């Protein structure tokens, strides 16, 4: 029964009211063993001239604060019940800058504790709520409402809150938070969507340095938003099932922020070794120092070994859990040789893309010139059909016939050797005619 009382008392994280005492720092009262008179031990406990009591009472408040700063919130609560002086010292805001309410219970929250928590949460700089087992979503929302007014909040850890947090309210919290210096955000295993990350990066893009989104519901839009980060040096997107392999490829090849030093891609099954080589070739990855690719099933030990050798000069630490397979040496070596010999490099792919864009631009210019000379008509819908230019006169409703195309029908041969000719648009019923090319 005593253990339960102590646990409930510590879970409130609230120093009780100061004990009534005439002395500013009187020792706790101790009763003698017998009801008659007092023994020598009791008289020694009540002696106000003990050397230990005098030494501690003469310490400056700053020294006492430094000593109490090494205590946990539970121990601070116990110290606050010692005497009136310790109550005010233990309630100092400097001791409550790092607040962990993971052990908070719903049964211990009332009007008094809510007011006390509000005053302490508003002055905290680090707030942690990890897998609370005894509070509801309503209490989690109330705590975040108190945290809105913390102007010095730098670290926010809301982990393992699958069903205890509303993503819509989380967007409201990020948008209306009064803090302007948030640097560390940990949302591991919490119900978070891409809209929350968008709002987070939009407001704290100039201060956010650490972002943990592992085991969340974020999607491809999150990687697009992270691509514009300015000071983000640690990113964890491990096991995000809504992020597709194509989005990861584009992030590693095109949208990788140059400020990232630590990247975790654990349990992304679609990661290929070619994407990682492209990442190392990017100038934006010059600050990358740690890469976690554990759980990437498509990567073999031989491939990872080649990746480590390629990044030795840059000092990148690659964490992996690839196992040595019986034929891994030969198979992995062959795949590595094929990659070096057949896979085009990043520069070659960029040059090819530029050539394709230039060719497409020339084709567009050619079509514009031909259309200006009246050789071809405007494109019909999304298909490149060659139609005559629109006439100035509008045809009547009775004659629903289209004009004859300027070019004759073009015969085409299919795989059966049959010639397929596309007739004019006037032939609605027989627009496609099949003739045997062998006849």
C-alpha positions in Angstrom: 0.0 0.0 0.0 2.9 2.3 0.7 4.5 1.6 -2.6 1.3 2.5 -4.5 1.0 5.8 -2.6 4.5 6.7 -3.4 4.1 5.9 -7.1 0.9 8.0 -7.4 2.6 10.9 -5.6 5.6 10.9 -8.0 3.5 10.5 -11.1 2.0 14.0 -10.6 5.4 15.6 -10.9 4.1 18.4 -8.7 5.8 19.6 -5.5 3.2 19.6 -2.7 2.3 22.7 -0.7 5.0 23.7 1.7 4.7 22.1 5.2 3.7 24.6 7.9 6.8 25.5 9.9 8.0 28.5 11.8 11.6 27.7 11.0 12.7 28.2 7.4 14.5 24.9 7.3 13.5 22.7 10.2 14.2 19.0 10.1 11.3 16.5 10.0 9.7 15.6 13.3 10.6 12.2 14.7 8.7 10.5 17.5 10.4 8.8 20.4 10.0 5.1 21.0 8.2 5.5 24.3 5.3 7.9 25.0 6.9 9.2 28.3 9.8 11.6 28.1 12.4 11.6 25.4 15.4 9.5 24.7 18.9 10.6 23.7 18.4 9.7 20.0 15.3 11.9 19.7 17.1 14.8 21.4 20.0 14.5 19.0 17.6 14.6 16.0 16.0 17.8 17.3 19.3 19.5 18.0 19.4 22.6 15.6 23.2 22.9 16.0 24.2 19.8 14.2 27.3 20.4 12.0 25.6 18.8 8.9 22.6 21.0 9.3 24.7 24.1 9.6 26.9 23.3 6.6 24.0 22.7 4.3 22.0 25.7 5.5 24.9 27.9 4.9 25.3 26.8 1.2 24.3 29.4 -1.4 21.1 28.9 -3.3 23.0 28.5 -6.5 25.0 25.5 -5.1 21.8 23.9 -3.9 20.2 24.3 -7.3 23.2 22.7 -8.9 23.0 19.8 -6.6 19.2 19.3 -7.2 19.7 19.6 -11.0 21.1 16.0 -10.9 17.9 14.6 -9.4 15.0 13.1 -11.3 11.5 14.8 -11.2 10.4 12.1 -8.7 13.3 13.0 -6.3 12.5 16.7 -6.7 9.0 16.1 -5.5 10.3 14.3 -2.5 12.8 17.1 -1.7 10.1 19.7 -2.0 8.2 18.0 0.9 11.2 18.4 3.3 10.7 22.0 4.4 9.6 25.4 3.1 13.0 26.5 1.9 13.5 23.3 -0.1 9.9 23.7 -1.6 10.8 27.0 -3.2 14.2 25.8 -4.3 12.8 22.6 -5.9 10.1 24.7 -7.7 12.8 26.8 -9.4 12.1 27.0 -13.2 15.7 26.0 -14.0 15.1 22.6 -12.5 12.1 22.0 -14.8 13.6 22.8 -18.2 13.6 19.2 -19.2 10.1 17.7 -18.5 9.3 14.1 -18.9 5.6 13.2 -18.3 5.7 9.7 -19.6 4.6 8.3 -16.2 1.7 10.7 -15.8 -1.6 9.2 -14.7 -5.1 10.4 -15.6 -6.3 9.7 -12.1 -3.8 12.2 -10.7 -4.8 15.1 -13.0 -7.2 17.6 -11.4 -7.7 21.3 -11.4 -4.7 21.9 -9.0 -2.3 19.7 -10.9 -3.4 21.1 -14.2 -2.6 24.6 -13.1 0.7 23.6 -11.7 1.6 21.6 -14.9 0.6 24.5 -17.0 3.1 26.8 -15.2 5.9 24.3 -15.5 5.3 23.3 -19.1 5.3 26.9 -20.2 8.9 27.3 -18.9 10.3 24.0 -20.1 12.8 23.7 -23.0 12.6 19.9 -23.5 9.3 18.1 -23.4 9.1 14.3 -23.6 6.0 12.0 -23.7 6.9 8.4 -24.5 4.3 5.6 -24.5 2.1 6.7 -21.6 0.0 3.9 -20.5 -2.4 5.7 -18.1 -3.6 8.8 -20.0 -6.1 9.3 -22.7 -6.1 11.4 -25.9 -7.9 14.2 -24.1 -5.1 14.5 -21.6 -2.5 14.4 -24.4 -4.3 17.2 -26.2 -4.4 19.3 -22.9 -0.7 18.9 -22.4 0.1 20.1 -25.9 -2.3 23.0 -25.3 -0.1 24.0 -22.3 3.0 23.5 -24.4 1.8 26.0 -27.0 2.9 28.9 -24.8 6.5 27.6 -24.2 8.5 30.3 -26.0 11.9 28.5 -25.3 10.9 25.0 -26.5 13.8 23.4 -28.4 13.2 19.7 -28.1 9.9 17.9 -28.6 9.7 14.1 -28.2 6.3 12.6 -28.8 7.0 8.9 -29.3 4.8 5.8 -29.4 1.6 7.8 -29.3 -0.3 5.8 -32.0 -3.8 6.4 -30.7 -3.1 9.1 -28.2 -2.7 12.1 -30.5 -4.9 13.6 -33.2 -2.9 14.5 -36.4 -5.3 17.5 -37.1 -4.5 19.0 -33.7 -0.8 18.3 -34.2 -1.0 20.5 -37.3 -2.7 23.2 -35.1 0.0 22.8 -32.5 2.9 23.2 -35.0 1.2 26.2 -36.6 0.4 28.1 -33.4 3.4 27.2 -31.3 5.0 30.3 -29.8 8.5 28.8 -29.8 10.8 30.0 -32.6 13.8 27.9 -31.7 12.6 24.3 -32.1 15.6 22.2 -33.2 14.9 18.6 -32.2 11.6 16.8 -33.1 11.1 13.0 -32.5 7.8 11.6 -33.7 8.8 7.9 -33.8 5.8 5.5 -33.9 3.3 8.3 -33.7 0.2 8.9 -36.0 1.8 11.6 -38.2 0.8 12.5 -41.7 2.7 14.5 -44.5 0.6 17.6 -43.7 2.2 17.7 -40.2 5.7 17.5 -41.6 4.9 20.2 -44.2 3.7 22.6 -41.5 6.7 21.7 -39.3 9.2 22.4 -42.1 7.4 25.5 -43.2 7.6 27.2 -39.8 10.9 25.8 -38.4 12.9 25.4 -41.6 15.6 27.8 -40.4 16.0 26.1 -37.0 15.1 22.4 -37.3 18.2 20.2 -37.1 17.0 16.7 -36.0 13.9 15.0 -37.4 12.8 11.4 -36.6 9.9 10.1 -38.6 10.5 6.4 -38.3 7.4 4.1 -38.1 5.0 6.9 -39.2 2.4 7.3 -41.9 4.1 10.0 -43.9 4.1 9.8 -47.6 6.0 10.9 -50.7 5.1 14.6 -50.1 7.3 14.5 -47.0 10.5 13.8 -49.0 9.6 16.6 -51.3 9.3 19.0 -48.4 12.5 17.8 -46.7 14.4 18.5 -49.9 14.2 22.2 -49.1 15.5 21.9 -45.5 18.3 24.4 -44.6 19.8 23.2 -41.3 18.5 19.6 -41.0 21.6 17.4 -40.3 19.9 14.2 -38.9 17.0 12.5 -40.7 15.4 9.1 -39.9 12.7 7.8 -42.3 13.0 4.2 -41.3 10.1 1.9 -42.0 7.7 4.4 -43.5 5.4 2.1 -45.6 3.6 5.0 -47.4 6.9 6.2 -48.9 7.3 4.6 -52.3 10.5 3.4 -53.8 10.3 5.9 -56.6 10.1 8.7 -54.1 13.2 7.4 -52.3 15.0 7.2 -55.6 14.2 10.8 -56.5 15.1 11.9 -53.0 18.5 10.3 -53.2 19.2 11.4 -56.8 17.7 14.9 -57.0 16.3 16.3 -53.8 18.9 15.4 -51.2 19.6 18.4 -48.9 23.3 19.3 -48.7 23.0 19.9 -44.9 22.3 16.2 -44.0 25.1 14.4 -42.1 23.2 11.4 -40.8 20.6 9.5 -42.8 18.7 6.3 -41.8 16.9 4.3 -44.5 16.2 1.2 -42.4 13.6 -1.4 -43.7 13.1 0.3 -47.1 12.9 -2.9 -49.1 13.1 -1.2 -52.5 16.5 0.6 -52.1 18.9 -0.4 -54.9 22.7 -0.2 -54.8 22.7 2.1 -57.9 20.7 4.7 -56.0 23.3 4.8 -53.2 26.1 5.2 -55.7 24.3 8.1 -57.3 23.9 9.6 -53.9 27.7 9.5 -53.3 28.3 11.1 -56.7 26.0 14.1 -55.9 27.8 17.2 -54.7 24.9 17.7 -52.2 26.1 14.6 -50.2 29.5 16.0 -49.4 28.5 16.4 -45.7 27.1 12.9 -45.3 28.9 11.0 -42.6 26.5 8.2 -41.4 24.3 6.0 -43.6 22.0 3.3 -42.1 20.7 0.8 -44.6 19.8 -2.1 -42.3 16.8 -4.1 -43.5 17.3 -3.2 -47.1 16.7 -6.7 -48.5 17.8 -6.1 -52.0 21.3 -5.2 -51.0 23.9 -8.0 -50.7 27.0 -8.0 -48.6 29.2 -7.8 -51.7 27.3 -4.7 -52.9 27.6 -3.1 -49.6 31.2 -3.9 -49.4 31.8 -2.2 -52.7 29.8 0.8 -51.4 31.9 1.0 -48.3 35.1 0.9 -50.3 33.8 3.6 -52.6 33.1 5.9 -49.6 36.3 5.2 -47.6 37.9 8.4 -48.7 35.0 10.4 -47.4 34.8 8.7 -44.0 31.2 7.6 -44.3 30.1 5.0 -41.8 27.7 2.5 -43.4 25.5 0.5 -41.0 24.0 -2.7 -42.4 22.9 -6.2 -41.5 23.5 -8.0 -44.8 24.4 -11.7 -44.2 27.0 -13.7 -46.2 25.1 -16.0 -48.6 26.6 -19.2 -50.0 27.0 -17.8 -53.5 27.2 -14.2 -52.5 30.8 -13.7 -53.4 30.4 -14.8 -57.1 26.9 -13.5 -57.6 27.5 -10.1 -55.9 30.8 -9.7 -57.7 29.1 -10.3 -61.1 26.3 -7.8 -60.2 28.9 -5.3 -59.2 30.8 -5.7 -62.5 27.6 -5.5 -64.5 26.8 -2.3 -62.6 30.2 -0.8 -63.4 30.1 -1.8 -67.1 26.5 -1.4 -68.1 24.8 1.0 -65.7 25.2 4.6 -67.0 26.6 7.1 -64.7 24.8 10.1 -63.3 26.5 12.5 -65.8 25.5 10.3 -68.7 21.9 10.1 -67.6 21.8 13.9 -67.2 23.3 14.4 -70.6 20.8 12.0 -72.1 17.9 13.9 -70.4 19.3 17.2 -71.8 19.4 15.8 -75.3 15.9 14.5 -75.0 14.6 17.9 -73.8 16.5 19.6 -76.6 15.0 17.3 -79.2 11.5 17.8 -77.7 12.1 21.6 -77.9 13.1 21.4 -81.5 10.0 19.3 -82.3 7.8 21.9 -80.7 9.4 24.7 -82.6 9.0 22.7 -85.9 5.3 22.1 -85.2 4.8 25.8 -84.4 6.5 26.9 -87.6 4.5 24.3 -89.7 1.3 25.4 -88.0 2.1 29.1 -88.7 2.6 28.3 -92.4 -0.7 26.3 -92.6 0.9 23.0 -93.2 -0.7 21.3 -90.2 -3.7 22.0 -88.0 -4.0 22.4 -84.3 -3.5 19.3 -82.2 -6.7 17.4 -81.4 -7.1 16.7 -77.7 -4.0 15.1 -76.3 -3.3 13.1 -79.6 -1.0 14.5 -82.3 -3.7 14.2 -85.0 -3.1 16.2 -88.1 -6.3 18.3 -88.7 -6.9 21.3 -90.9 -6.9 24.7 -89.4 -10.3 25.8 -88.0 -12.5 27.6 -90.6 -14.0 31.0 -89.9 -17.5 29.8 -90.7 -19.3 27.7 -88.1 -21.0 24.6 -89.7 -24.8 24.2 -89.2 -26.2 21.6 -86.8 -27.8 19.7 -89.7 -24.5 19.0 -91.5 -22.4 17.3 -88.8 -19.5 16.5 -91.1 -15.8 17.3 -90.6 -13.5 18.7 -93.2 -11.3 16.4 -95.2 -7.8 16.2 -93.7 -5.0 17.8 -95.7 -2.8 14.7 -95.7 -3.9 11.3 -97.2 -4.3 8.3 -95.0 -1.1 6.6 -94.0 -0.9 2.8 -94.3 0.6 1.0 -91.4 1.6 -2.7 -91.1 0.9 -4.7 -88.0 2.7 -7.8 -86.8 0.4 -10.1 -88.9 1.6 -8.4 -92.1 -1.8 -6.7 -92.5 -1.8 -3.1 -93.7 -3.9 -0.8 -91.5 -4.9 2.5 -93.1 -6.5 5.3 -91.2 -9.2 6.9 -93.3 -10.6 10.3 -93.1 -12.6 11.5 -90.2 -15.6 11.6 -92.5 -15.7 7.8 -92.6 -17.1 7.2 -89.2 -18.1 3.6 -89.8 -15.2 2.5 -91.9 -12.4 4.7 -90.6 -10.0 1.7 -90.3 -9.6 -0.6 -93.2 -7.6 -3.8 -93.2 -6.1 -5.1 -96.4 -3.8 -8.0 -96.8 -0.4 -6.8 -97.8 0.5 -10.1 -99.4 -2.3 -9.9 -102.0 
